Amino acid sequence: MPRNTKFGIIASVSLHPDAAGDLRALMISDAASGGKIAAFLQQAKNDPKIIATPLDHDFGDNRRDPYHVSKWLEFCNTGYNLWRVKLWTFPKGSLSYRIVYAYQPSTQHYHVLAIVHRDFDYKTDHAVTQRILTAYSSIGITTVR
């Protein structure tokens, strides 16, 4: 596990059951995308370079890195600690799926809450968004208001 040597804290990553179900379904419907996401998540669990970036808003925006991190601003601005990663495809474009996760500062833990098609467009009233918020609440992640 990656370790924050300054504080002696080990960051960790886990998949919420909803996200695990998303990944299983994706492996059936789009094995290439599912495989890339599964490989990224596995690497994130063990690579200090990746685990150091999930809270760096706009990391990878310049496409020099294989993924782009961003806050889900609409919710972050209201106290939720929700983020998303999109994986770039080369030479241009990105996978059609997003990894949505939350961060729990008190435990230094990343909770992958969903792996979803980008078509939900982060709309607050979308069923996918509501499912993510329900997962967030069920874990008891700190919300700052």
C-alpha positions, -999 to 999 in steps of 0.1 A, spaced: 0 0 0 12 35 -7 24 53 24 24 90 31 59 89 47 55 124 61 27 114 84 32 76 84 -3 71 70 -12 44 45 -38 55 19 -62 28 7 -87 23 -21 -118 1 -20 -148 -6 -43 -183 0 -29 -205 -30 -38 -223 -8 -64 -190 0 -81 -180 -37 -81 -214 -44 -97 -207 -17 -123 -173 -32 -131 -187 -67 -135 -214 -54 -158 -189 -34 -178 -166 -64 -182 -196 -81 -199 -208 -52 -220 -174 -36 -229 -146 -59 -219 -119 -35 -233 -130 -5 -212 -137 -27 -182 -103 -42 -184 -86 -8 -186 -105 4 -156 -98 -27 -136 -61 -24 -144 -61 12 -134 -78 5 -101 -54 -23 -93 -25 -2 -101 -39 27 -80 -39 4 -50 -2 -2 -53 14 28 -70 23 58 -49 24 80 -80 -13 73 -86 -25 74 -50 -8 108 -46 -30 124 -73 -67 116 -67 -72 149 -48 -53 170 -72 -81 188 -91 -73 189 -129 -44 165 -126 -38 151 -161 -58 178 -178 -28 184 -201 -30 148 -213 6 141 -204 -7 116 -178 -29 87 -186 -59 100 -166 -76 132 -156 -88 139 -120 -115 164 -112 -138 174 -84 -175 170 -88 -177 207 -83 -215 209 -78 -212 186 -48 -178 196 -36 -190 232 -33 -218 219 -9 -195 199 13 -193 165 -4 -159 150 -11 -168 136 -45 -144 132 -74 -141 115 -108 -114 101 -129 -115 97 -167 -89 76 -185 -75 91 -216 -72 70 -248 -44 77 -272 -38 94 -295 -70 114 -284 -102 110 -266 -111 92 -234 -130 61 -223 -167 66 -222 -168 56 -185 -159 75 -154 -147 63 -120 -166 83 -93 -151 82 -59 -152 98 -25 -124 105 -1 -126 101 37 -99 123 52 -100 109 87 -90 74 74 -71 85 42 -94 61 23 -107 64 -13 -141 48 -18 -149 40 -55 -187 45 -55 -195 40 -92 -181 32 -126 -206 48 -150 -210 59 -185 -204 96 -190 -239 101 -205 -254 108 -170 -236 141 -174 -233 146 -136 -269 159 -135 -280 162 -98 -315 146 -105 -301 117 -125 -307 82 -111 -269 75 -112 -262 106 -92 -288 96 -66 -273 61 -64 -239 77 -58 -252 100 -31 -269 70 -14 -237 51 -14 -218 81 -1 -242 84 28 -242 47 36 -205 47 42 -207 76 65 -181 98 47 -176 132 63 -196 160 47 -185 195 55 -211 222 52 
